[in-house]
Amino acid sequence: MSSVQELSAFAVTMTATLQVLVGVIASIALVVGGIGIMNIMLVSVTERTREIGIRMAVGATPADVLAQFLIEAVVLALLGGVVGVGLGVAAAVGVARVAGWPAIVSPGIILLAFAVTTAVGIFFGYYPAWKASRLDPIEALRYE
């Protein structure tokens, strides 16, 4: 009977270890994805400096520009989240079929994934959006 208890304890320990490992890998992936979003948005701000200047010259407030670029960052992050969730569900179903296990994909986890993706988009998109909203319209219109 003790061997069954030992085996059960070992399985619990291995499951906890794998959960921590997957959490660390997911955290690293989120940070790398967030840095990618920030870089894409910074390039977008640089390339669209004249557009920002025109918008501000005709009456857009810094809050309007901030909201525009923040929404773009969140949409970019959510598109990445859709691809990631799709690939994750496909991988889970594929591995479950090969291994003969039941595939369980919780809708709550998918919603959590999109919530985290939105948070990453807001967190890493805020600086480029803030930078865009602080441009001087006259200098932005002169930008080549």
PyMOL commands that set and color helices and strands:
alter all, ss='L'
color gray80, all
select helices_A, chain A and resi 2-47+49-57+62-99+107-133+137-142
alter helices_A, ss='H'
color red, helices_A
deselect
rebuild
show_as cartoon
